[in-house]
Amino acid sequence: MELEQFVKARTEPKSSKYRTVNLDEDLHLFLKRTANHYNIALADLTYNILAHWKRQYQSDINRDIMNQFRD
């Protein structure tokens, strides 16, 4: 399963099972499952990088989204 398919299945409005989904945890689970073929530490490293990036740039992302809707 590709990441795009995974995210679509979890966030699709018709999918009541996943209506309230915490994408961060699900993304971590997805990375761990796919890492079974490689190295579990790789999934944890990737998740930590993404989580750090999100924490660092979340305010910038939110500001850009708000500016986009104001225009």
N, C-alpha and C positions, 0 to 999 in steps of 0.2 A: 504494500500500500504506500502510495506516495504521500508526501506531506500535504499537498494541495487537496487530495481526495479526503484525507483524514480531517482536515480543517473543515471542508465543505460538509462532510457527514456529521460533524459535531455541531456545526452552527446553522444548519439548514432549519428554516422555520417549521417545516413539516415534522421534524424529528423531535417529538415531545420528550423522548428519553433523555436527550441532551440539551433541552431548552435552556437550562441554567448551567452553563459549562464554565469551568475555570480553565481557560485555554492554557495558562502557564503550566498547571499541573498535568494537563493532558498532553501538552507538547513534551514535557519531561518524560512522561510515560511512553510516548511514541518514540522518542530518541532512545530510551532504554531498551525498548523492544527491538528496534532495528539494530541496536548495537550488539545484540546477542550474537550476530554473525561476525562481529569485529571485536570490539573491546568495550566493556561496560564503562570504563573510565572515560572513554571518548564521549559517551553520551552525557555524563556528568559535567565534563569540561565544556562541552557545547552549551548545555543548559546554563551553566554558571556565566559563561560569556554573554549569552543572550539576556539573562536576567540582569547582569551588570549594565549592559548596554541600555536596556529598557529603563532601569533606575536612573541612569545618567542622563538620558535624553528624553524621558517621558514628558517633562514640562515643555521642552521645545516642540515635541510632536503635538501636544495638546494645543499649544499656542498657534502652531501652523494650521491646525484643523479649524480652530476658532476664526483665524484670519481668513481662511478659505471660505467659510460660510458667511462671513460678514461682507465679503466682496460681491 
